[in-house]
Structures are given as C-alpha cells and as structure tokens.
Amino acid sequence: MRGEDIGRPRRVHRYAWLWEPLESDPTFVLRAMFGTKAVYLDGRLVLCFSAGQEPWSGVLVCTERAHQPSLRADFPALVPHPILPKWLYLAESGDAFERAAESLVVLARRRDPRIGVAPRPKGKGRAQPCGGAPVRPWRPAPRR
C-alpha cells in the first residue's frame, strides 16, 4: 500500500458479493486476469467476474465445450461468450442475473464437474507462437 492510499476507502469489485461465499474454501484463489477477477478452486479456473462494458459485464463460466449444452439447459441465460466462445457468459443485463450467478457459485463450490478448466501449464522455455513451432532467436542481418 502506498502512503497516499492510507485512509482512502478501497474500491470494492461490484461482483465481490458473488465470490465471497467461496473465500472460506482452503483452495480458493482470486487473481486478476485480463481485466477480470478469476476464481480458482482446487487449482482449476472456475469463474471470471468482469465488471466492464458489454460483453465484459457479468460472469464467465469456465467450462469445456462438451459441458456447454448441459449448463445452458440448466441456465437458459448462459450463452457462449462472443469473444471467448470456449466459455459461457452470463450477462449482468439479463433478468435472471443475480439468481443464476448465485446458483453458478453454488455449483462451483460443490465442485460440479461441468464447471472449471485446468489452467495451461506455464512453459519453462521460450515462448511458443500459436502454432506451437519453436521461436527462433533474433539475429541481426549479416553484413555485406
């Protein structure tokens, strides 16, 4: 904390009330990820809370594509996220947002197998481009 921050009220994320029931879980981890607050349980990424503007205003349910039809049947307000379609999105603007978001948190706490993805392992070596080919080190052009 910086000195000038002392005495100032901290800004609370507008969806903090949703992940608070998970905080007592010994495996609970909350991380910032691409402008969202990402919740991990048992090392698995389960939910992301995004407080931006559409389509980043709501809850992202981290799930495998095979589980999407089942979750969408249980939660009709869930749709594939328009930018990250591998995950489902519950928009805050929907009528059922609060009830559905609370229910999704309960499912995550109960370790519903449909919710959660294993994070990608962090590589020890050099970065790999999207295609997976090794990155060649940069070398200056030969002098002529």
C-alpha positions as CSV (number, residue, x, y, z in Angstrom):
1,M,0.0,0.0,0.0
2,R,1.3,3.4,-0.9
3,G,1.4,6.2,1.7
4,E,-1.2,8.4,-0.2
5,D,-3.6,5.4,-0.2
6,I,-3.8,5.3,3.6
7,G,-7.2,6.4,4.9
8,R,-8.9,6.2,1.5
9,P,-11.7,3.7,1.1
10,R,-10.7,0.8,-1.1
11,R,-12.8,0.2,-4.2
12,V,-14.7,-3.0,-4.0
13,H,-15.4,-5.0,-7.1
14,R,-19.1,-4.9,-7.9
15,Y,-19.2,-8.7,-8.0
16,A,-17.3,-9.4,-4.8
17,W,-20.5,-10.5,-3.1
18,L,-20.6,-13.4,-5.5
19,W,-17.2,-14.9,-4.8
20,E,-17.3,-14.1,-1.0
21,P,-19.0,-17.5,-0.2
22,L,-16.0,-19.2,-1.9
23,E,-13.4,-17.4,0.1
24,S,-13.6,-19.8,3.1
25,D,-12.6,-22.7,0.9
26,P,-8.9,-23.5,1.6
27,T,-8.2,-23.9,-2.1
28,F,-9.8,-20.6,-3.1
29,V,-7.5,-18.2,-5.1
30,L,-8.6,-14.9,-6.6
31,R,-6.4,-13.4,-9.4
32,A,-6.6,-10.5,-11.7
33,M,-6.8,-11.8,-15.3
34,F,-7.3,-9.6,-18.4
35,G,-9.4,-7.1,-16.5
36,T,-11.5,-9.7,-14.7
37,K,-11.3,-11.3,-11.3
38,A,-10.6,-15.0,-11.8
39,V,-11.6,-17.6,-9.2
40,Y,-9.7,-20.8,-8.8
41,L,-10.8,-23.8,-6.7
42,D,-8.5,-26.9,-6.4
43,G,-6.2,-25.2,-8.9
44,R,-8.9,-25.1,-11.6
45,L,-10.2,-21.9,-13.1
46,V,-13.9,-21.9,-12.4
47,L,-15.4,-18.4,-12.8
48,C,-14.4,-15.0,-14.0
49,F,-16.1,-11.8,-12.9
50,S,-15.9,-9.0,-15.3
51,A,-17.2,-5.5,-14.4
52,G,-16.6,-3.7,-17.7
53,Q,-18.9,-2.9,-20.6
54,E,-20.7,-5.5,-22.7
55,P,-19.6,-8.1,-23.5
56,W,-17.5,-7.9,-20.4
57,S,-20.1,-7.2,-17.8
58,G,-21.1,-10.3,-16.0
59,V,-19.8,-13.8,-15.2
60,L,-17.8,-16.1,-17.4
61,V,-18.2,-19.7,-16.6
62,C,-15.0,-21.6,-17.4
63,T,-16.1,-24.9,-18.9
64,E,-15.2,-27.4,-21.6
65,R,-17.3,-27.2,-24.7
66,A,-18.7,-30.7,-24.1
67,H,-20.4,-29.4,-20.9
68,Q,-22.0,-26.3,-22.5
69,P,-25.2,-27.9,-23.6
70,S,-25.9,-29.2,-20.2
71,L,-25.2,-26.0,-18.4
72,R,-27.2,-24.0,-21.0
73,A,-30.2,-26.3,-20.4
74,D,-30.0,-25.6,-16.6
75,F,-29.3,-21.9,-17.1
76,P,-31.0,-20.5,-20.3
77,A,-29.4,-17.1,-19.8
78,L,-25.9,-18.6,-20.4
79,V,-24.6,-18.0,-23.9
80,P,-21.2,-18.6,-25.5
81,H,-19.1,-15.5,-24.9
82,P,-18.9,-13.6,-28.1
83,I,-15.1,-13.2,-27.9
84,L,-14.2,-16.3,-25.8
85,P,-16.8,-18.8,-27.1
86,K,-15.0,-21.6,-25.3
87,W,-16.6,-20.2,-22.1
88,L,-20.2,-19.4,-21.3
89,Y,-21.3,-15.9,-20.4
90,L,-24.0,-14.7,-18.0
91,A,-24.7,-11.0,-18.8
92,E,-25.4,-8.7,-15.9
93,S,-28.1,-7.1,-18.1
94,G,-30.3,-10.2,-18.0
95,D,-33.3,-10.5,-15.8
96,A,-32.1,-13.7,-14.0
97,F,-28.5,-12.5,-13.4
98,E,-28.4,-12.5,-9.6
99,R,-30.2,-15.8,-9.1
100,A,-28.3,-17.5,-11.9
101,A,-24.9,-16.1,-10.8
102,E,-25.5,-17.2,-7.2
103,S,-26.5,-20.7,-8.4
104,L,-23.4,-21.0,-10.5
105,V,-21.3,-20.1,-7.5
106,V,-23.0,-22.8,-5.5
107,L,-22.3,-25.3,-8.3
108,A,-18.6,-24.3,-8.3
109,R,-18.4,-24.6,-4.5
110,R,-19.9,-28.1,-4.8
111,R,-17.3,-29.0,-7.5
112,D,-19.8,-29.6,-10.3
113,P,-17.7,-31.4,-12.9
114,R,-19.1,-29.2,-15.6
115,I,-17.5,-26.1,-14.2
116,G,-13.8,-25.5,-14.2
117,V,-10.9,-25.9,-16.5
118,A,-7.3,-26.8,-15.8
119,P,-5.0,-23.8,-16.5
120,R,-2.4,-24.2,-19.1
121,P,0.9,-25.1,-17.7
122,K,3.5,-22.3,-17.7
123,G,6.3,-23.2,-20.0
124,K,9.9,-23.2,-18.7
125,G,11.5,-22.5,-22.1
126,R,10.9,-19.9,-24.7
127,A,7.6,-18.7,-25.7
128,Q,5.8,-20.6,-28.4
129,P,3.7,-19.0,-31.2
130,C,0.1,-20.1,-31.6
131,G,1.1,-22.8,-34.0
132,G,3.4,-24.4,-31.4
133,A,6.6,-24.1,-33.5
134,P,9.7,-23.1,-31.6
135,V,10.6,-19.5,-31.7
136,R,13.9,-18.8,-33.4
137,P,16.2,-16.3,-31.6
138,W,16.6,-13.0,-33.2
139,R,19.8,-12.4,-35.0
140,P,21.0,-9.3,-36.8
141,A,21.1,-9.4,-40.5
142,P,24.5,-10.4,-41.9
143,R,26.7,-7.6,-43.0
144,R,27.6,-7.5,-46.7
